[in-house]
Amino acid sequence: MKKLLIAPSMVTALLLSGCLPSIGPEKEPLIQETDKQDEETVMIPDVQLKDEFYLTTLPFKQSASRGLVVGNLNTKYDIQEAEEGLLRLSTQHFDTKNHYFQEGQYIDKETAKRWLARSSNDKEGLNPPEAEGEDAEEKPIFLAHIIEQNYLTLTDEKKLRLSGVSIGLALNSVYYGKNNKEINITDEELQKQGIKAADEIVRRLRAQEGFQDIPIVVGLFKQEKRNSIVPGSYFATAFADKGKEVPNAWKEVNEQYVLLPAPSSIDNYRDINTKFSRFKQDVDEYFPSFVNIVGTAFFKDNRMKSLRITIPIQFFGKSETIGFTQFLTGKVRDYYSDIDVEVNITSVNGAEALIVKKAGEKDPFVHIYGY
């Protein structure tokens, strides 16, 4: 057994391998790491940047299905939001004050591949079978990826135990079939197939030793098209409490990302779009040398919560960059006092400046790179 390691400014705990469930054949590395006769020494940093952030155990353990997400999700924006959105859903059930985050350790790469397969190719596949016959209509693949997150708690004996699991199911809004043919999938069908897959995955987890009393959060994520520059979002969530075979009490998740300036046909965002257009016009008048301004607004429960603005510039001197950043900081303060705003100023050389303003705060944080 490994000795307990004490480190300055950190809480040290033992990861109780014998109490953690595992999935997959015994020859998988994950199962070797969680041998019932072994205890792993881990550390918990004592610095928490925000109340809504989970502390992470150290040394950091990579996901058991690491590497699949890049090929399964369409864009880098979906990859990031599928993880971050699931973290937000998890905070509703696993308190950040006493739960510690760990990447998923129990759905390994081979297991994930089997579950994501068509049922005609693998008996464990959760996607529809291949259409039969030359003239048969192609069946779309609904389930694109499975995200797993683990949440641990500290016992009185200073040992960490698995106390919660979150599962995110990334679903295709568009399926790219033969000859790159696009097959659009309705929201109703997406929800139906997502709930069906969620029920089966929770059943399979419950069948594993040690998972019977582990609460499980499930979220359904709708990923965007391949050429989208805004991420998809979670649209439904449910919770399977200890001992429950399937998640129940499904509820809507009202989150959405919107690209600004938005098309004039989107009436829901007319006022927000008008304000952004005025902000953009002010920048145009004073500094016409930049290429474009693009904003990504995040809405939760029909209210804009944050705005991320990207501005690529074509300036040639540091003094011009400083002047532009100072001008822009004032405009951010004038236009957006009640939401979180992040402005990234870039050039062909990379990042030039960063402006971050929190809702309700008067003065933004400003950083000019290399100065």
N, C-alpha and C positions, 0 to 999 in steps of 0.2 A: 504493500500500500504506500502511496506517495505521501510524504510529509507535508504538513500544512505550512504554507509559505506566507510570511508576514511582510508586507511592503508599506513604506511610509505613505501617509495620506490616502490609504486605500483600505477598504474593508475586504478581508479575505474569507473565502467560504469554500466548502467542499461541494462539488457537484455530485449529487447522489446518483450515480449511474444505475445502480440496481433498481431505483424507483422510476426510471424513465422507460417508456415503451419504445419499441423499434418496429420498423417495417422493412420487409424485403428478406431475401435469403441470408443465412448466417455468414456467408462468405463476404458480404458487403463490408467495406471499411467502417461504416457507421456502427454496425453491430459490434465490431471489434473494439471500437472506441468506448462503447458503453457496456463493457463486460461487467457482470454482476459482482465480480470479485475485486473490482478496481474502483478507486475514487480519484477524481481529477481535481487538482488544485486550480481554483480560478480567483480572480480579483475583481472587485467592483470599484470603479473610480468614485470619489466623493464629490465631484463637481458636476452639477446638473445645470446646463445652460438655460433651460426654460422648464417651467412646471409641466408643460405638455410633452416634453421629451423623456423617453425612457433611458435610464442608464443601461449600458451594455457590458456584459461580462467579458473579462480578459483572461487569457488570450482570446482574441476574436475568432469564432468558429464560422467558417464559410458555410453557406447553404449546402445541404446534401445533394441538391439538384442544380448546383451552380453551373452556369454555362448555357442552360436551355433557354433562358429568357430572351437572349439576343436574337435567336432564330425564330422564336415563337411569337413575339410581339412586333408590331409593324414599325414603330418609331421609337426614338430615344425618349420622346415625351411620354409615351405610353408606359415604357419601362419604369420611368421615375415615378409617375403618378400611381401606377398599380401598387407599388410598394408604399408610397407616402399616404395614399388614400386608405389603405388597409390599416396603417398605423393609427389614423384618425378614428376609424371604426373601432379599433381595439381599445382605445382610451375610454370608450363608453362602458366597457366591462372589466378591464384590467387597469386598475389605478396606477398611474405613473409613480406614485409615492412609495409603493411597496412591491411593484413588479419590475423585473429586469428583462431586457430584450435579448433574444438570441435568434439568429437566422434559423430557418427550419432545418431540423436534423432527422426527421422521421419519414419524409417522402423523398427517397433517394432518386437519383437520376433515372435509373432503369425502371423503377416503379412509376415515376411520372411519365416516362415514354409509353409504358403499357397503358396507363389510364388515358392518355391523350390520343391513343390510336383509334382507328375505326374498329368497330366490333367485329367486322369481317376479317380483319387482319390480326386481331388479338382478342381473346375471350374476355379480357379485362377492359377492353376499349370502351370509352364513354361516348365516342362520336358515332354517328350513323354508319351503317355498312355501305360499301361501294354499291352504286347502282348497277344492276345487271342488264346486259343487252346493249347493243351498239346505239340504239335509239332511246335508251332510258335516260330520263332527266337526271342530271348530276345532282347528288345530294351534298349540301354544304357541310363543312366541318364547323361546328358551333364552338366547342371548347378549345381555345388556343393555348392556354397556359394555366398552371396552378402555382400560386404563390403561398408559401407556408411561413408563418412566423410563430416563434415560441416565446412564452412568457413565464418567468421563473419567480418564485418567492423564497424568502429566507426563513428557515425554521428557527426555533429557539436554540437548536444545537448548532447554529451557524452553518447550516447546510442548505444548498439550493435545491429546490424541487420544481418540477414542471407543474404549473398551476393553470395554464391556459394555452390554447392553440388558436391561431387565426388562419383561415383559409380564404384566399382570394381567387376567384375563378374569372380569368380573362376570356371574354367572349367576342367572337367576330361580328361586327356590324355589317361587314362586307367580306364575302368569301371569294378568293381568287382561284377559279377553277382551271380547266383545260384551256390552253391557248390564252391564258390570263383573263378569261372571261369573268366579269364581275357579277356576283350574285348578291343582291341586297337582302338582308335579313331584317324582318320587322321587329320592332321592340317587343311586341307580344310574344312572338316566337322565341326571341332571345331570352325573355324572362322564363318562359315555360321550360326551355331546354336547360337554362341555368339552374333552376330549382330542382329539376330532375337529377342533374349531375351532382348538385350539392347534397341531396338526400343520400345518394349512393356513396359518395365519398365519406360522409359522416358515418354511415353504416360500416364501411370498411375500416375506418379508424377505430370505431368502437369494438370491432372484432379482434383488435390487437390487444395483447396482454398489457395492462397498465393504463389503457385509454378509457376504461369504463367510467371513471370519475373525473375526467378532465373536461372542463367547459370548453366549447368550441364556437368561435365566431366565424360566420361565413359572409362574404361579400361578393356581389356580382358586378363585374367591371366590364363596361362596353368600350372596346378599343376602337380608335378611329381608323380611317383609311390610310393607305401607305404613304400618301403625299401630304398628309395633314401636318400642320405646324403647331397645332394645339393638342393637348392630350385628351384622351377619353376620360370617363369618370365612373365611379361606382353609382349604381342606380337602385340597388336593393340590398338589404342585409337581414340576417336572422341569427338566432342564438340557440345552440343546443346545450342546455345545462347538464350538470352531472347526471349520467345514466340515461339521458334521452337519446333515442336511436336516430332521430332526424331533427334538423333545426325547425323551429316553428315561429309563429308570430312574425312572418315576413313584413318588413316595412320599407317604405320608399326612402331612398337617400337622395335628397334634393341638392345635388352639386353639379356644377357645369363650368367649363372653361369657354370663354368667348374671345375671338380674335378682334382686336380693335385696330383701325376703324372697321366697324361691322357693316355688312350690307344694309342699305337703306330699307330693305324689305323686312328687317327684323324690328318690329315695333316695340318689343319688350325692352330693348336697350336704347331707345331713341335718345333719352336725356343723357345717358352715360356716353353715348356715341358723340353727341353734340359737344359735350364738355371736352372729350378727348380730341375732337377735331379742332376746337378752339386752342387747346394746348399745342397741338401740332402746328397750327397756323402762326402762333406766337413765335415758335422756334423758326419757322420758315422765314418770317420777316426779318429776324435779327441775324440768323446764321444760315444762309442758303446753301452752304457748302456740303452739308451732310447728304447721305443717300436716301434714307427713309426712316420713318419712325413706326414701330410695330408694338402694340400692347397686347398682353394676354391677361384678361380679367378673370378672376375666380369668383364664382357666385355660389353662395350657400343659402338655402331657404329663400331664394329669389332676391337676395341682397348681395351686392358686391362687397367682398371681404378684403380682397387684395388686388394689386395691379403690378404686373412686371412689364417694364418698358425696355426695349432694346433699340439703341440708336447707333448705327454704324456711321462713322464720320470720315471725312477726307482731309483732315487738317494736317499741316506739315510742321507745326511748331508746338512746343510745350506750353508757351504762353497763350497760344490760341486755345489749346485744350483746357487750360486753367480758366480762361475767361468764359468759355462755353459752359464748363461745369458749374461755375458760380452763377451764371445766368439761369441755368437749368434748375439749380437748387432752389432759387427763389420761385420759379414757376411751379415746381412740385409743391412747395409750401402753400402757394396761393390757391392752386386748383384742388389739391387732395389733402384735406385736413383730417378726414374722418376714416381713412382706410390705410392699410399697410401698402407702401409703395417701394418698389425696388427698380432703379434705373441702371442699366449697364451700358456704358459708352465704350464702343469698340472701334478698332481700325484694322487695316490689313496687318498691323504688327501685333494685334491681340487686344487684350483689355486695356483701356486707357483710364477709365474712372468708374467709380461706383457711388451711387447715392441711395441711401436706405432711410426711409421715414416710417415710423410706427404711428398707428392711428392715435390721434389725440396729442401727440408730441409736436412741439412747435419747430424745433430745430432738427433737421435730418443729420444722419451720420454721412460724412463725405470722405472718400479716399481717392487720391490721384496716384495711380501706379507709377513707381519709379521717381517719386518726388518727395 
